[in-house]
Each structure stands twice: as C-alpha cells, then as structure tokens.
Amino acid sequence: MISKGVSYNKISEIFKALSNPTRLCIVHGLMEKGSCNVSYMEKCLETSQSAISQHLSKLKAAGIVKSKRFGNEIHYQIANEKIKRLIEFVFNELISE
C-alpha cells in the first residue's frame, strides 16, 4: 500500500544512515551534549578524524545533523526535534526491554 504524501525514500535514507553503529553513537552523543566538533568526537569514539567526517557527511545528507561554524571550528548538532524524538524512542523504549 502506498500512502500519498509519504516520502518512503527520505524515511529509508534516515534509517539507512542510523543503521551504522558509529553513526548511531555520534547521533546519541550529540543528543546528550547538544553540539560538538569533530576533535571532541575523535577523542570519545577513538576513531580517526577522517572516518568521523565521512560519517557526519552521511548524517548531514540524510538530514539528521547540521553544522555551524564558530571561527575555525565546525560544530555539529541534531538537525530537528523529530529526529531527537525518534532516537529517544529507540533508546528509551526498544533498548530498555
């Protein structure tokens, strides 16, 4: 059944981006911290800066995160409240079972 007004491709892209454990960890970390830069994520995740940047690029393309420049630094944060609610649901409801 196909519903009018539903973008299955967009929803699929969001879930595809969140299907990677590192990207899911990045998103969860951004929810807890609010915003941070790649250097901070590099220390927390113990992953290279280039790998984190690639993950962030996929998250941005899916509309999950957005970036804002502060001088020489780029800070990342969750793009919208709907994404936050989705991730909160996953962590609060599905993981706690």
N, C-alpha and C positions, 0 to 999 in steps of 0.2 A: 504494500500500500504506500503510495506516495502522497504526502501532505503538501498542500500549497503553502508557500512562504517559508518552508523549512530548507535551510541550506545544509544538506547532508554532507557535501564536500567540506564545508567550513567546520562542521562538528567533527568530521573524520580527521581533519588536519589537527585540530586541538588534541584529540585523543592520541593521535599518532605522535605528536610532539611530547606528550606526557607519558608515553609508553616506555621511554628510556629512563632507567633508574637515576642516572646522573642529572638529567633534566628535571625529573620529579623532585630530586633533592634540592636543586637550585631553586625551584619554584617554592618549595616548602620553606627553605631558608629565607627567601625574600618575603614570604608572608610573615615570618616571625620577626625579622629585622626591619622590615619596611623598605629599605633600599640599601644597596651597597655596590662597590666597584668590583672589577674582576680580580684585583690583587687580594681583596678580602676573601673572595670565593676560592681563590687558588690555595690559600692557607687552610681554609675549612675543609675543602674537598680533597686536598693533597693531589691535585691534578694540574697539568700544565695550563698556562695562560691561553695557549692556542686552542687546546681542547675545550676549555670553558667558553672561549669566544665563539667557537663553532656551535656549541650547544645553545648559547644565547642567541645566535643568529637564527637558529631553527625556532626557538621560542618566540622571537620577535616576528618572524614570518607567519607564525600561527596566531599572532595577536595576543599572546599570553603575557609577554613582558614588554615594557617600553623603556627607553633610555633618556637620560637628561644629562647634559654636560655641565660640570662645575669646574671651571678653569681647565686644568689638564686632565681631570678625571671624568669618566663617564659612569654615572650611577644607574643601576637598573632597579626596576620595581615592577610589581604586578600591574598589568595594563588596565584591569577593570574589576569591579566588585563581583561580577558574575563568575569570573574565573576564581576569585578568592572563595566564593561560596561553594563552588564545585570541589575545590581541593579540600576545603574544610570538611565537606561532607565525606569525602573519601577517607580522610584521616580520622575523623571523629566516629563515623558510622561503620565503615567497612573494616577498618583495621582493628577496632575495639572488640570485634566479635570473637 
